[in-house]
Amino acid sequence: MELSEGARLEYRIQWTAFTIPWVTRITRWRPPVEFVDIQEKGPYAAWIHTHRFSSQDGDTVMTDQVDYALPFGPLGRLVHRLRVRRQLEGIFDYRRRVIDEIFPPRATT
């Protein structure tokens, strides 16, 4: 699949004992600066993920902004505090480690 504006991505994510289908669509595609994906179907009431890329001292810096909301009102906010927030932080920490392994940061002199 080629990534571009309008591309539809289908995933299956594991959450505790459940497998949840998740569909996102790229709504903005502006290489090499940024792209945005939004959830069309999945576990969140809303999910907008902006991926940005910038240059810093000759290196590429990747930053993410995720705006999301869980369903179920007060219950969703409680589950967010107890579990979901840490899970999302863990996912992005893992991605950072993998990217650093593939593209090691350059040593500064």
C-alpha angles and dihedrals in degrees: 000000000000117000113230140130108303095023112146118216122197121199139169114215128194116226115176104305095340132091109210126193114230127188124187132178128207105237099174125034115179110152130221093017108047151324133203130209126190130195116252095175130005150083099314130079085219135002126178115169119188117193113197130188126195138166121248121174090337094310129106115243118201120201131179132207116191121187110187145150132199123227125242100058113233092010090053091050090051093049088048092055094043101043124341098066092054091045092054092047088051092051093052092043089053092049090050091053093048093048090049089052092050095040106025115204112254116251113248119227 
